[in-house]
């Protein structure tokens, strides 16, 4: 491999340790899987790979190049173990921005409101301007808060009206290009972004015994086997996907989610807006956090995962709009939730 063509990729292994592999700029997702397999000894069918919020899958047709996901030198990827069912079931600068981002000087930074003509600013796709230092600080604050989505921080909407706020979502590769990241910061941000993503989406969780990220091969399995904890043991280690406690009894009657389902079933009915007979308690449709409706309209924002959804019909907000209409529109009441899968 030519030295100019080599890229180093850092791996967060299943056991919490770090590893490094070398690929080329033309390498594919398939090449990445093969390298990780050789480095860790884990079969390709037993793990998947995350980069930031991208779940890299092996395509059925032609292989995808790493460049499609903006994976380059010194990026960090994370292994996620695939669990079977249980026995019963580089530093960026403003001189190296992507071609669609313009560098300007005579504009105000959207966060600090600084109008220093000597400091370059990136004109973001939404029309707002930001310096490298402001973008780095903003990115860090988002990750520190446990989030993984970067929404334009301007108080002005795309129309320029104060107070509207701008809801333009920046892809991570764009944030990474604009922010002034050292190699240490890039590793830190890549890893923290993946951690936040894994902690807030329902289909990826951690085995509480070995702390490896994992997801189910069959999404209907509640009882799953941790392949890492079961390695070299006379008996397999099984745990409950819902509450993540070790599966000890046949019916797993001590599952904490059982009590959550009992709570949802026992919730009183109330009127929300113009809709009668709506349950007063719901589980967030994305992360399953229990939420009680005390007052206000039917539109709800989950404090845990920031999911916006309708408390009446449980439909999630899509492309900035609720499928069921405005906050005072009547919609069909969703039945009481009886599963967290």
PLY file of the C-alpha trace (Angstrom):
ply
format ascii 1.0
element vertex 341
property float x
property float y
property float z
element edge 339
property int vertex1
property int vertex2
end_header
0.00 0.00 0.00
1.27 3.44 -0.91
1.98 5.65 2.10
-0.19 8.48 0.77
-3.08 6.09 0.28
-3.03 4.49 3.76
-5.62 5.43 6.41
-5.59 4.40 10.07
-8.89 3.35 11.62
-9.31 3.04 15.40
-11.61 0.31 16.72
-13.59 0.27 19.96
-13.50 -3.49 20.52
-16.25 -5.59 22.07
-14.20 -5.88 25.30
-13.65 -2.14 25.74
-10.06 -2.27 24.49
-8.74 -0.22 21.57
-7.18 -1.50 18.36
-5.88 0.03 15.14
-6.13 -1.26 11.59
-4.79 0.07 8.30
-6.83 0.36 5.12
-6.61 2.45 1.98
-8.68 5.40 0.84
-10.38 3.10 -1.70
-11.28 0.42 0.87
-14.86 -0.78 1.20
-17.11 -1.66 4.12
-16.42 -5.31 3.31
-12.67 -4.68 3.68
-13.31 -3.04 7.06
-15.33 -6.03 8.31
-12.63 -8.45 7.14
-9.87 -6.47 8.90
-11.86 -6.26 12.15
-12.55 -10.01 11.97
-8.83 -10.77 11.56
-7.89 -8.34 14.35
-10.38 -9.62 16.93
-11.08 -13.23 15.92
-14.84 -12.57 16.02
-16.78 -14.02 13.09
-18.29 -11.43 10.74
-21.78 -12.89 11.29
-21.48 -12.16 15.02
-20.90 -8.39 14.94
-21.77 -5.18 13.12
-19.90 -1.88 12.94
-20.95 1.66 13.87
-19.32 4.90 12.76
-20.83 7.89 14.58
-24.55 7.31 13.84
-24.00 5.23 10.69
-24.69 1.50 11.03
-22.39 -0.03 8.43
-23.98 -3.09 6.85
-22.61 -5.47 4.26
-24.54 -4.66 1.07
-26.22 -7.45 -0.87
-25.12 -6.01 -4.22
-21.93 -4.01 -4.74
-19.63 -3.10 -1.82
-19.89 0.46 -0.45
-16.67 2.44 -0.16
-15.78 3.93 3.23
-15.78 7.36 1.62
-19.56 7.12 1.22
-19.81 7.44 5.02
-17.00 10.04 5.23
-14.72 7.56 7.02
-11.13 8.65 6.59
-7.81 8.73 8.38
-7.94 8.59 12.21
-11.68 7.92 12.40
-13.03 5.65 15.15
-15.52 2.81 14.63
-17.29 0.66 17.25
-18.06 -3.05 17.26
-21.65 -4.08 18.13
-22.18 -7.75 18.92
-25.06 -9.59 17.20
-26.90 -11.62 19.85
-28.82 -14.85 19.14
-31.99 -15.66 21.04
-31.89 -17.55 24.32
-32.31 -21.27 24.68
-36.04 -20.87 24.68
-35.81 -18.24 21.71
-7.28 14.48 10.48
-7.32 18.07 11.84
-9.71 20.22 9.74
-9.20 23.88 8.85
-11.39 26.41 7.12
-9.04 26.26 4.16
-9.98 22.62 3.61
-13.78 22.74 3.76
-16.07 20.76 1.46
-16.66 22.71 -1.77
-20.30 23.50 -0.89
-19.30 25.48 2.24
-18.13 29.03 1.61
-15.55 30.85 3.76
-16.48 34.47 4.58
-15.12 37.23 6.82
-17.60 40.12 6.97
-20.34 38.25 8.81
-21.40 37.73 12.43
-20.76 34.46 14.28
-24.19 32.98 15.09
-23.16 31.95 18.63
-20.82 34.69 19.90
-22.21 37.46 17.63
-18.59 38.45 17.01
-18.11 40.48 13.81
-14.30 40.35 13.67
-13.40 40.71 9.98
-10.04 39.03 10.58
-11.57 35.72 11.66
-12.85 33.41 8.89
-16.33 31.98 9.23
-18.04 29.08 7.50
-21.31 29.82 5.73
-23.45 26.82 6.61
-26.08 25.40 4.20
-28.86 27.10 6.18
-27.28 30.53 5.58
-25.87 31.11 9.07
-22.19 31.73 9.87
-19.88 30.19 12.45
-16.18 30.17 13.32
-14.13 27.02 13.90
-13.86 27.67 17.64
-17.62 28.20 18.01
-18.38 25.02 16.08
-15.95 23.03 18.25
-17.52 24.40 21.45
-21.04 23.76 20.14
-20.18 20.20 19.09
-18.70 19.49 22.51
-21.79 20.86 24.30
-24.10 18.65 22.20
-22.05 15.54 22.97
-21.72 16.42 26.68
-25.52 16.68 26.89
-25.76 13.11 25.60
-27.14 14.03 22.18
-26.01 12.92 18.73
-27.92 15.29 16.43
-26.41 18.65 15.46
-29.09 21.24 14.77
-28.12 24.77 13.75
-27.75 26.73 17.03
-28.86 30.06 15.56
-31.74 31.89 17.27
-32.84 33.09 13.84
-34.84 30.96 11.45
-33.81 30.44 7.86
-36.13 33.34 7.02
-34.08 35.59 9.31
-36.88 36.14 11.83
-35.59 36.42 15.39
-36.98 33.91 17.85
-38.04 31.35 15.25
-34.87 29.29 15.65
-33.24 27.35 12.84
-33.99 23.61 12.69
-31.46 22.73 9.96
-29.66 19.51 10.88
-25.94 19.34 10.13
-24.45 15.94 9.25
-21.54 14.98 11.48
-18.96 14.99 8.70
-19.80 18.67 8.06
-19.49 19.57 11.74
-16.19 17.72 11.88
-14.84 19.62 8.88
-15.80 23.04 10.21
-14.70 22.45 13.82
-11.03 22.78 14.69
-10.33 19.25 15.85
-7.01 17.91 16.95
-6.40 14.19 16.48
-7.24 13.69 20.18
-10.50 15.64 19.80
-11.50 13.70 16.69
-11.09 10.39 18.53
-13.00 11.79 21.51
-15.86 13.15 19.40
-16.17 10.02 17.22
-16.39 7.80 20.29
-18.74 10.04 22.28
-21.10 10.43 19.32
-21.34 6.66 18.90
-21.86 6.18 22.64
-24.68 8.73 22.70
-26.30 7.13 19.67
-26.12 3.64 21.17
-27.46 4.84 24.53
-30.55 6.45 23.01
-31.77 4.13 20.28
-33.81 1.08 21.32
-32.30 -1.63 19.10
-28.72 -1.30 20.43
-27.91 -1.89 24.11
-25.06 -2.87 26.41
-24.56 -6.18 28.10
-24.35 -5.11 31.74
-21.83 -7.84 32.55
-19.15 -7.22 29.86
-20.26 -3.74 28.67
-20.12 -4.74 25.00
-22.59 -3.05 22.64
-25.00 -5.52 21.11
-28.20 -5.94 19.15
-30.53 -8.86 18.54
-30.40 -11.05 15.46
-34.16 -11.57 15.88
-36.00 -8.50 17.16
-38.73 -10.66 18.71
-36.32 -12.35 21.15
-36.63 -11.15 24.74
-34.19 -13.77 26.07
-30.77 -13.39 24.43
-27.29 -14.90 24.77
-24.18 -12.75 25.22
-21.53 -14.41 23.07
-18.68 -12.62 24.83
-19.74 -13.61 28.37
-20.44 -17.18 27.21
-17.02 -17.72 25.62
-15.18 -20.65 27.17
-17.89 -21.20 29.79
-19.72 -24.45 30.52
-23.06 -22.61 30.48
-24.20 -19.68 28.36
-24.91 -16.25 29.88
-28.44 -15.16 29.04
-30.10 -11.87 29.86
-33.43 -10.12 29.32
-33.32 -7.64 26.44
-36.04 -5.51 28.03
-34.63 -4.98 31.53
-31.06 -6.27 30.82
-30.99 -8.36 34.01
-29.63 -11.92 33.92
-32.30 -14.44 32.89
-32.58 -16.76 35.89
-36.14 -18.05 36.02
-38.12 -19.69 33.24
-40.71 -16.92 32.99
-38.37 -14.09 34.15
-41.18 -12.85 36.39
-38.89 -10.32 38.14
-38.36 -8.30 34.91
-38.66 -4.60 35.74
-40.36 -3.99 32.40
-43.22 -6.16 33.60
-43.96 -3.49 36.18
-43.72 -0.77 33.53
-46.29 -2.57 31.41
-48.52 -2.91 34.47
-48.21 0.85 35.00
-49.26 1.58 31.42
-52.19 -0.81 31.69
-53.37 0.76 34.95
-53.13 4.40 33.79
-56.36 6.36 34.00
-57.99 7.76 30.88
-58.21 11.52 30.36
-59.18 14.16 27.83
-56.28 15.70 25.90
-57.35 18.64 23.80
-60.53 17.55 22.06
-59.74 13.84 22.32
-61.43 11.75 25.02
-60.32 8.45 26.59
-56.59 8.86 26.08
-54.23 7.03 28.48
-52.56 9.46 30.90
-49.30 7.46 30.76
-47.29 6.43 27.73
-43.87 5.00 26.89
-41.80 7.02 24.46
-42.15 5.17 21.12
-38.40 5.50 20.52
-36.59 4.84 23.84
-39.57 3.55 25.93
-39.06 6.03 28.79
-42.29 6.27 30.82
-44.02 9.66 30.50
-47.13 10.98 32.27
-49.31 13.65 30.65
-50.19 16.28 33.25
-51.28 19.28 31.20
-50.98 20.93 27.80
-51.54 19.72 24.25
-51.05 16.28 22.73
-47.57 16.93 21.33
-44.78 15.63 23.55
-40.95 15.81 23.60
-39.16 12.97 25.38
-36.52 14.38 27.75
-34.36 11.29 27.38
-34.00 10.85 23.61
-35.56 14.13 22.37
-38.12 12.20 20.32
-41.16 14.33 19.40
-44.41 12.39 19.20
-48.17 12.64 19.63
-49.35 11.43 23.04
-52.70 10.43 21.55
-51.83 8.43 18.42
-48.11 7.82 19.26
-46.96 8.85 15.77
-43.52 10.45 15.69
-42.72 13.83 14.17
-41.31 13.47 10.64
-39.48 16.14 8.64
-40.56 18.82 11.11
-44.26 17.91 10.97
-46.65 15.69 12.92
-48.51 13.17 10.71
-51.64 13.72 12.80
-51.76 17.48 12.23
-51.62 20.42 14.61
-51.63 20.24 18.40
-55.40 20.84 18.61
-56.42 18.49 15.79
-58.35 15.33 16.64
-56.62 12.01 15.88
-57.22 8.32 16.64
-56.21 7.16 20.13
-53.52 4.47 20.03
-54.18 1.43 22.18
-52.39 0.90 25.50
-48.80 -0.18 24.80
-48.15 -3.82 25.73
-44.61 -4.36 24.46
-41.22 -2.60 24.39
-39.84 -4.39 21.31
0 1
1 2
2 3
3 4
4 5
5 6
6 7
7 8
8 9
9 10
10 11
11 12
12 13
13 14
14 15
15 16
16 17
17 18
18 19
19 20
20 21
21 22
22 23
23 24
24 25
25 26
26 27
27 28
28 29
29 30
30 31
31 32
32 33
33 34
34 35
35 36
36 37
37 38
38 39
39 40
40 41
41 42
42 43
43 44
44 45
45 46
46 47
47 48
48 49
49 50
50 51
51 52
52 53
53 54
54 55
55 56
56 57
57 58
58 59
59 60
60 61
61 62
62 63
63 64
64 65
65 66
66 67
67 68
68 69
69 70
70 71
71 72
72 73
73 74
74 75
75 76
76 77
77 78
78 79
79 80
80 81
81 82
82 83
83 84
84 85
85 86
86 87
87 88
89 90
90 91
91 92
92 93
93 94
94 95
95 96
96 97
97 98
98 99
99 100
100 101
101 102
102 103
103 104
104 105
105 106
106 107
107 108
108 109
109 110
110 111
111 112
112 113
113 114
114 115
115 116
116 117
117 118
118 119
119 120
120 121
121 122
122 123
123 124
124 125
125 126
126 127
127 128
128 129
129 130
130 131
131 132
132 133
133 134
134 135
135 136
136 137
137 138
138 139
139 140
140 141
141 142
142 143
143 144
144 145
145 146
146 147
147 148
148 149
149 150
150 151
151 152
152 153
153 154
154 155
155 156
156 157
157 158
158 159
159 160
160 161
161 162
162 163
163 164
164 165
165 166
166 167
167 168
168 169
169 170
170 171
171 172
172 173
173 174
174 175
175 176
176 177
177 178
178 179
179 180
180 181
181 182
182 183
183 184
184 185
185 186
186 187
187 188
188 189
189 190
190 191
191 192
192 193
193 194
194 195
195 196
196 197
197 198
198 199
199 200
200 201
201 202
202 203
203 204
204 205
205 206
206 207
207 208
208 209
209 210
210 211
211 212
212 213
213 214
214 215
215 216
216 217
217 218
218 219
219 220
220 221
221 222
222 223
223 224
224 225
225 226
226 227
227 228
228 229
229 230
230 231
231 232
232 233
233 234
234 235
235 236
236 237
237 238
238 239
239 240
240 241
241 242
242 243
243 244
244 245
245 246
246 247
247 248
248 249
249 250
250 251
251 252
252 253
253 254
254 255
255 256
256 257
257 258
258 259
259 260
260 261
261 262
262 263
263 264
264 265
265 266
266 267
267 268
268 269
269 270
270 271
271 272
272 273
273 274
274 275
275 276
276 277
277 278
278 279
279 280
280 281
281 282
282 283
283 284
284 285
285 286
286 287
287 288
288 289
289 290
290 291
291 292
292 293
293 294
294 295
295 296
296 297
297 298
298 299
299 300
300 301
301 302
302 303
303 304
304 305
305 306
306 307
307 308
308 309
309 310
310 311
311 312
312 313
313 314
314 315
315 316
316 317
317 318
318 319
319 320
320 321
321 322
322 323
323 324
324 325
325 326
326 327
327 328
328 329
329 330
330 331
331 332
332 333
333 334
334 335
335 336
336 337
337 338
338 339
339 340
